[in-house]
Amino acid sequence: MEIVIDKMFQTCFKDKKFKQAIGIALEARRLDKVKEAMEKSGDAMEENLGYTFSIAKDIIKSKNFRTEVMRLLMIIYQNRNDDQGDFD
């Protein structure tokens, strides 16, 4: 089963279907793949952060997993802002 899911991720990444990869990763509870999809999404990262936030907020029922997803999104968002530099 894990091999099949890994092939699905490879196909999504190759085809630049990052939202699909994020959905699969969340269903499989693979935060490493959520992070990878975000990192590979380039200019679409902000859109994908919002998409993942919406899924976490509205769909994920497990409070513990939702908290893990939100923590990951916060880390990715902070790192993204650090990479762009402060404009204050």
C-alpha positions as CSV (number, residue, x, y, z in Angstrom):
1,M,0.0,0.0,0.0
2,E,2.8,2.4,0.9
3,I,4.5,1.8,-2.5
4,V,1.2,2.7,-4.3
5,I,0.8,5.9,-2.3
6,D,4.5,6.9,-2.9
7,K,3.9,6.4,-6.7
8,M,0.8,8.6,-6.4
9,F,3.0,11.3,-4.8
10,Q,5.6,11.0,-7.5
11,T,3.0,11.4,-10.2
12,C,1.4,14.4,-8.5
13,F,4.8,16.1,-8.1
14,K,5.8,15.4,-11.7
15,D,2.5,16.7,-13.0
16,K,2.6,19.7,-10.6
17,K,-0.7,18.6,-9.0
18,F,0.3,19.9,-5.6
19,K,-3.3,20.3,-4.1
20,Q,-4.0,16.7,-5.0
21,A,-0.7,15.6,-3.4
22,I,-1.6,17.6,-0.2
23,G,-5.1,16.0,-0.1
24,I,-3.5,12.5,-0.4
25,A,-0.9,13.4,2.2
26,L,-3.5,14.6,4.7
27,E,-5.6,11.5,4.1
28,A,-2.5,9.3,4.7
29,R,-1.4,11.6,7.6
30,R,1.9,12.1,5.9
31,L,3.0,15.6,7.0
32,D,6.4,15.0,5.4
33,K,4.6,14.9,2.0
34,V,2.5,18.0,2.9
35,K,5.8,19.8,3.5
36,E,7.3,18.4,0.3
37,A,4.3,19.5,-1.7
38,M,4.6,23.0,-0.3
39,E,8.3,23.2,-1.0
40,K,7.9,22.1,-4.6
41,S,4.9,24.3,-5.3
42,G,7.0,27.4,-5.8
43,D,4.8,30.5,-6.7
44,A,1.7,28.6,-5.7
45,M,2.9,28.1,-2.2
46,E,0.7,30.8,-0.7
47,E,-2.4,29.4,-2.4
48,N,-1.5,25.9,-1.2
49,L,-1.0,27.2,2.4
50,G,-4.5,28.6,2.3
51,Y,-5.9,25.4,0.8
52,T,-4.3,23.3,3.4
53,F,-5.4,25.6,6.2
54,S,-9.0,25.4,5.0
55,I,-8.9,21.6,4.9
56,A,-7.4,21.5,8.4
57,K,-9.9,23.9,9.8
58,D,-13.1,22.5,8.1
59,I,-12.5,18.8,7.4
60,I,-9.9,17.2,9.7
61,K,-11.8,15.9,12.7
62,S,-8.9,14.8,14.9
63,K,-7.9,17.7,17.1
64,N,-4.4,16.3,17.6
65,F,-3.8,15.8,13.9
66,R,-5.3,19.2,13.1
67,T,-3.0,20.8,15.6
68,E,0.0,19.1,13.9
69,V,-1.1,20.3,10.5
70,M,-1.5,23.9,11.8
71,R,1.9,23.7,13.5
72,L,3.5,22.6,10.2
73,L,1.7,25.4,8.2
74,M,3.0,27.9,10.7
75,I,6.6,26.7,10.4
76,I,6.4,26.7,6.6
77,Y,4.8,30.2,6.6
78,Q,7.5,31.5,9.0
79,N,10.3,30.0,6.9
80,R,8.8,31.4,3.7
81,N,8.7,34.9,5.3
82,D,12.3,34.5,6.6
83,D,13.5,33.5,3.1
84,Q,11.9,36.6,1.6
85,G,13.4,39.0,4.2
86,D,11.8,41.6,6.4
87,F,10.3,44.6,4.6
88,D,9.2,46.5,7.8
